[in-house]
Structure formats: C-alpha cells, structure tokens
Amino acid sequence: MRSGGSLNGQVRPGDTVAVVGAGPIGLAAMLRARLFFPGHIVAIDLADARLAAAKTFGADVAVNSGGEDAVARVRELTGGLGADVAIEAVVCRRPSSQRQSVPHPPLRARRVPHRP
C-alpha cells in the first residue's frame, strides 16, 4: 500500500502522531504509524470503548475530546509545540478543527480519505 496518513504525513522516528478518530480507519492508521517508530501516538475520539481499543492498537495516549481538550493535551505532551503529524480518520464532510490546530509548523498533517 503506497497511500495513507502515515506515508502522506511522513511519520518519522520520534514524531508525535495525533490520530483524530479511533474507529477502524484510525486504528489502522495507528498500526501503520507504529511501523515508523514515532515517539508518541495520541488517539483522539469521543467513545471510551474506541479509545480502549486504540491503546491495544498502539496508542500511547488516549484522549476523549468530549471531556478533555485534545489540543491542549497534545501541546502538553510536546512542550507546547503540537503534533508533528496529525491524521484525521473520521467520517466527516468538513476537515476537523482539532486536526487543523494540533500540528505545529512545518505542517505535515494529512487527511485519511474515508468514503462511507
């Protein structure tokens, strides 16, 4: 497979990767990102059950964005810089404001296309 958020986002060793959405697409993105030896993988979702699954699929940190500020949590983990790569893996017609505000420059965020 030559596409996907991990390749498009150019995940590198030591990077902080934020994955918005911990459903099947997000879990696959986390597994793939793990192949590139990131420093942290942060799973962001609204469902605690999905976040629990994300921890078993390689997420180091799970953030329920319904009760916690995901952007603030990622910035806390990165000393205020934000994620190196953000992958949006949610079924949504508009880009996520969380994904857009999580990464720090230079922006290497990519949206993982998902067609229902």
Secondary structure, DSSP 8 states (H G I E B T S, - for coil): ---SHHHHTT--TT-EEEEE--SHHHHHHHHHHHTT--SEEEEEES-HHHHHHHHHTT-SEEEETTTS-HHHHHHHHTTTS-BSEEEE-S--SS--HHHHHSB-SS---EE-----
